[in-house]
Amino acid sequence: MSDNGQRTQRGIKRVWNARKNDISSTHRNSLILEPGPGHFEEHDPFLLLAEDWFGRGSFDVHPHRGIETVTYVMEGRLEHYDNKSGGKDELLAGDAQWMTAGRGVIHKEDPAEGETVHSLQLWVNLPSGEKMTEPRYQNLRAANMPVREEPGAKIRIFSGESGGVKTPTVNVVPVTMVEFRLEPGVTVKQDLPGGYNGFFFVLEGEGRFGREGVKGTERQALMLGPGEEGLPSEVTITADTPLRALLYAGQPLREPIAARGPFVMNTEEQIRQAYQDYRDGKFV
Ligand code: CO
């Protein structure tokens, strides 16, 4: 990607509000990206994005196959148990875990005793040829995360790159995940391959996004308009107040989807097989 070449300026095609739902007295949730079939093509390769505020015991042990989950802990301490790494791990505020479920993991994510965790969990689809890949965990620690710094701007890079600053995060499907913290009046640009789909989620404050400077405020999501496949593109962000926003963007797979519960495959037969394998203890 050339820095002096022409880049398509991305617009914003849709803005929507995330709404909080009470699931129980200790669990509130909002679905920012919904897994419904009508939406999927727009945000392919992403399947869903959920924001959760939860106490200990909200989620039980459960399996996954055919996807990656990217869990970003914004507040609290989240304990993580799984059947692959053979033990317990802990994510602190600012950390993220990139879990490639591949052919199958069984895990549990539980706040530490007495803690309420505020997290975002993204599901990234895996391409048909990689759905049964070997499971893998990458802990992205806040202390080690690459940061792009410009006057009035701090951009944390979970995956992909920003302004030439890269992460070592390993992707199956190429994904750019960055968090912007901007002071009022500051403008930054984020480069993206033209074929990526993507969206912003505003965590705090208010800003203007994309070619037309579309306003986005706390708890709103903004879907990027298209770039041109094979050509570089970029998107502009301007803070009107102190602004904290996440950008998720990735290369679409354009493959058939069969999804049920924690399994996302290409056909119904593969979903039946996933349940069969789980019952037969083949996820261990
Ligand atoms: Co899970």
Residues whose N, C-alpha, C, O or C-beta is under 5 A from the ligand:
A	BS01	CO	none
